[in-house]
Amino acid sequence: MFTATMPGSARLRRVGSGSKLCRCLARCGSRRWSPMPSLYNAGISACENGRQWQRALSLLSEMLGSKLEPTVISYTAGIRACEKSQQWQRALLLLSEMLGSKLEPDVISYNAGISACEKSQQWQRALLLFSEMLGSKLEPDMLGSKLEPDVISYNAGISACEKSQQWQRALSLLSEMLGSKLEPDVISYTAGISACEKGRQWQRALLLFSEMLGSKLEPDVISYNAGISACEKTRCHQLQRWDRRVQ
């Protein structure tokens, strides 16, 4: 058997890149060897890093064809490969297949799905997945236990709110982060500031900017630009209102 000829870690070091892993797996099939699930997982992860989502899905299909059961790691790597290539439909399909296989998606699985939707401008779906993470829209027997979103989860959710112009919900998620004893990072605050900027809420945008400084975080160029834009848009709006009054 293939699994007995070489220890897993040593085998993976020798195989190397995603394309080499796929060729190795193909040789295993032609010689009727049975690769371990860990080798498939490594191959799918390599495809994820190489943005080769089609190959990642092909490996998942081969696992099923070889009567191997994909694990949470297998599916999550596939979802991440789809996320990085903006294949949000396929990412959601893999999440659905996980649940159908009676596997429980973890935080990383959901984060990848939320990010896939957010990056593809599917903001409503991103927020729906975030709600499912909180357990508010999943039956207990589907999820088993309530997942605890992390900073990455909240950042993706806040970003989705920002892009869908839901500044109130963005601020609500920031507040939930603090209530969950999670520390917002620069990405969290910047997405919140941008959400307020798009909602012409310049005072709230500046308040978030001040909170970021108070948290000893260093605002980046995007943070400053969002704050400045919020003030500029409000000023222009006020000038337009003044012009109407004068006329």
C-alpha positions as CSV (number, residue, x, y, z in Angstrom):
1,M,0.0,0.0,0.0
2,F,1.1,3.6,-0.7
3,T,0.5,4.6,2.9
4,A,3.0,2.1,4.2
5,T,5.9,3.1,1.9
6,M,6.6,6.6,3.2
7,P,5.6,8.6,6.4
8,G,3.0,11.2,5.7
9,S,5.1,14.3,6.5
10,A,8.1,13.1,4.6
11,R,5.9,12.2,1.6
12,L,4.4,15.7,1.6
13,R,7.8,17.3,1.8
14,R,8.9,15.3,-1.2
15,V,5.8,16.0,-3.2
16,G,5.9,19.8,-2.8
17,S,3.7,22.0,-5.0
18,G,0.0,21.6,-5.9
19,S,0.6,20.4,-9.4
20,K,3.2,17.8,-8.1
21,L,0.7,16.7,-5.5
22,C,-1.9,16.1,-8.1
23,R,0.5,14.2,-10.3
24,C,1.4,12.1,-7.3
25,L,-2.3,11.4,-6.6
26,A,-2.8,10.5,-10.2
27,R,0.0,7.9,-10.1
28,C,-1.5,6.5,-7.0
29,G,-4.7,5.8,-8.8
30,S,-3.0,4.3,-11.8
31,R,-1.1,1.9,-9.6
32,R,-4.1,1.1,-7.5
33,W,-2.6,2.5,-4.4
34,S,-4.9,4.1,-1.8
35,P,-3.7,7.6,-0.7
36,M,-4.4,8.6,2.8
37,P,-7.1,11.4,3.3
38,S,-4.3,13.6,4.6
39,L,-2.6,13.5,1.2
40,Y,-5.8,14.6,-0.5
41,N,-6.2,17.4,2.1
42,A,-2.7,18.5,1.4
43,G,-3.4,18.5,-2.3
44,I,-6.6,20.5,-1.9
45,S,-4.8,23.0,0.3
46,A,-2.0,23.4,-2.2
47,C,-4.7,24.1,-4.9
48,E,-6.2,26.7,-2.6
49,N,-2.9,28.5,-2.2
50,G,-2.4,28.3,-6.0
51,R,-5.9,29.6,-6.7
52,Q,-6.7,26.4,-8.6
53,W,-10.3,25.9,-7.5
54,Q,-11.2,23.5,-10.3
55,R,-8.4,21.2,-9.4
56,A,-9.4,21.4,-5.7
57,L,-13.0,20.4,-6.5
58,S,-11.6,17.6,-8.7
59,L,-9.6,16.2,-5.8
60,L,-12.7,16.3,-3.6
61,S,-14.6,14.4,-6.2
62,E,-11.8,11.9,-6.4
63,M,-11.9,11.3,-2.7
64,L,-15.6,10.4,-2.9
65,G,-14.9,8.2,-5.9
66,S,-12.2,6.4,-4.0
67,K,-14.7,5.8,-1.2
68,L,-12.8,8.1,1.1
69,E,-14.8,10.4,3.3
70,P,-13.8,14.1,3.0
71,T,-13.3,15.7,6.4
72,V,-14.0,19.2,7.6
73,I,-10.4,20.0,6.6
74,S,-11.1,18.7,3.1
75,Y,-14.2,20.7,2.6
76,T,-12.8,23.9,4.2
77,A,-9.8,23.8,1.9
78,G,-12.1,23.5,-1.0
79,I,-14.3,26.4,0.2
80,R,-11.2,28.5,0.6
81,A,-10.0,27.7,-2.9
82,C,-13.4,28.8,-4.2
83,E,-13.3,31.9,-2.1
84,K,-9.9,33.0,-3.4
85,S,-11.1,32.6,-6.9
86,Q,-14.5,34.4,-6.2
87,Q,-16.5,31.3,-6.9
88,W,-19.2,32.0,-4.2
89,Q,-21.8,29.6,-5.6
90,R,-19.5,26.7,-5.4
91,A,-18.3,27.8,-1.9
92,L,-21.9,27.7,-0.7
93,L,-22.5,24.4,-2.4
94,L,-19.6,22.9,-0.5
95,L,-20.9,24.2,2.8
96,S,-24.3,22.6,2.0
97,E,-22.6,19.3,1.1
98,M,-20.8,19.4,4.5
99,L,-24.1,19.7,6.3
100,G,-25.5,16.9,4.1
101,S,-22.6,14.7,5.0
102,K,-23.4,15.3,8.7
103,L,-20.1,17.2,9.1
104,E,-20.2,20.4,11.2
105,P,-18.6,23.4,9.5
106,D,-16.2,25.2,11.8
107,V,-15.5,28.9,12.1
108,I,-12.9,28.7,9.4
109,S,-15.4,27.1,7.0
110,Y,-17.9,29.7,7.6
111,N,-15.4,32.6,7.4
112,A,-14.3,31.3,4.0
113,G,-18.0,31.2,2.8
114,I,-18.8,34.6,4.2
115,S,-15.6,36.1,2.6
116,A,-16.5,34.4,-0.7
117,C,-19.9,36.0,-0.8
118,E,-18.6,39.4,0.4
119,K,-15.8,39.5,-2.3
120,S,-18.4,38.6,-5.0
121,Q,-20.7,41.4,-3.8
122,Q,-23.2,38.9,-2.5
123,W,-23.7,40.9,0.7
124,Q,-27.1,39.5,1.7
125,R,-25.8,36.0,1.5
126,A,-22.7,36.9,3.5
127,L,-24.8,38.4,6.3
128,L,-27.1,35.3,6.2
129,L,-24.1,33.1,6.7
130,F,-23.0,35.2,9.5
131,S,-26.4,34.9,11.2
132,E,-26.2,31.1,10.7
133,M,-22.8,31.2,12.5
134,L,-24.5,32.8,15.5
135,G,-26.9,29.9,15.4
136,S,-30.0,32.1,15.0
137,K,-31.1,30.3,11.8
138,L,-29.9,26.8,12.1
139,E,-31.8,24.0,13.8
140,P,-29.9,22.5,16.8
141,D,-29.6,19.1,15.1
142,M,-27.9,20.6,12.1
143,L,-25.2,22.5,13.8
144,G,-24.9,20.6,17.1
145,S,-23.3,23.4,19.0
146,K,-23.2,27.1,18.6
147,L,-20.2,28.5,16.8
148,E,-18.3,31.5,18.2
149,P,-17.4,34.0,15.4
150,D,-13.9,35.4,15.6
151,V,-12.4,38.7,14.5
152,I,-12.2,37.5,10.9
153,S,-15.9,36.5,11.0
154,Y,-16.9,39.9,12.3
155,N,-14.6,41.8,9.8
156,A,-16.2,40.0,6.9
157,G,-19.7,40.8,8.3
158,I,-18.9,44.4,8.9
159,S,-17.4,44.7,5.4
160,A,-20.6,43.2,3.9
161,C,-22.6,45.8,5.8
162,E,-20.4,48.6,4.6
163,K,-20.8,47.5,0.9
164,S,-24.5,47.1,1.3
165,Q,-24.8,50.5,2.9
166,Q,-26.1,49.2,6.2
167,W,-24.2,51.5,8.6
168,Q,-26.4,50.8,11.6
169,R,-25.8,47.1,11.4
170,A,-22.1,47.6,10.9
171,L,-22.0,49.5,14.2
172,S,-24.1,46.9,15.8
173,L,-21.6,44.2,14.8
174,L,-18.7,46.3,16.2
175,S,-20.6,46.6,19.4
176,E,-21.2,42.8,19.5
177,M,-17.4,42.2,19.0
178,L,-16.7,44.2,22.1
179,G,-19.4,42.4,24.0
180,S,-17.9,39.1,23.0
181,K,-14.6,40.2,24.4
182,L,-13.0,40.3,20.9
183,E,-10.7,43.2,20.1
184,P,-11.6,45.0,16.8
185,D,-8.5,45.5,14.6
186,V,-7.8,48.2,12.0
187,I,-9.8,46.3,9.4
188,S,-12.8,46.2,11.8
189,Y,-12.7,49.9,12.5
190,T,-12.0,50.9,8.9
191,A,-14.9,48.9,7.6
192,G,-17.1,50.6,10.2
193,I,-15.8,54.1,9.2
194,S,-16.4,53.3,5.6
195,A,-20.0,52.2,6.4
196,C,-20.7,55.5,8.2
197,E,-19.1,57.4,5.3
198,K,-21.4,55.8,2.8
199,G,-24.3,56.5,5.1
200,R,-23.3,60.2,5.5
201,Q,-22.7,59.6,9.2
202,W,-19.6,61.7,9.5
203,Q,-19.9,62.2,13.3
204,R,-20.1,58.5,13.9
205,A,-17.2,58.0,11.4
206,L,-15.0,60.4,13.4
207,L,-16.1,58.8,16.7
208,L,-14.9,55.4,15.4
209,F,-11.7,57.0,14.2
210,S,-11.2,58.4,17.7
211,E,-12.0,55.0,19.3
212,M,-9.4,53.4,17.0
213,L,-6.7,55.8,18.2
214,G,-7.8,55.2,21.8
215,S,-7.3,51.4,21.3
216,K,-3.7,52.1,20.3
217,L,-4.3,51.0,16.8
218,E,-2.5,52.7,13.9
219,P,-5.0,53.9,11.2
220,D,-3.9,53.1,7.7
221,V,-4.4,55.1,4.5
222,I,-7.8,53.5,3.9
223,S,-8.9,54.5,7.4
224,Y,-7.9,58.2,6.9
225,N,-9.4,58.3,3.4
226,A,-12.7,57.0,4.7
227,G,-12.8,59.5,7.5
228,I,-11.9,62.4,5.2
229,S,-14.5,61.3,2.6
230,A,-17.2,61.2,5.3
231,C,-16.5,64.8,6.2
232,E,-16.3,65.9,2.6
233,K,-19.6,64.3,1.6
234,T,-21.4,65.8,4.6
235,R,-20.0,69.2,3.8
236,C,-21.0,69.0,0.1
237,H,-24.5,67.9,1.2
238,Q,-24.8,70.8,3.6
239,L,-23.6,73.2,0.9
240,Q,-26.2,71.9,-1.5
241,R,-29.0,72.4,1.1
242,W,-27.7,76.0,1.7
243,D,-27.8,76.7,-2.1
244,R,-31.4,75.5,-2.3
245,R,-32.4,77.9,0.5
246,V,-30.6,80.8,-1.1
247,Q,-32.3,80.1,-4.5
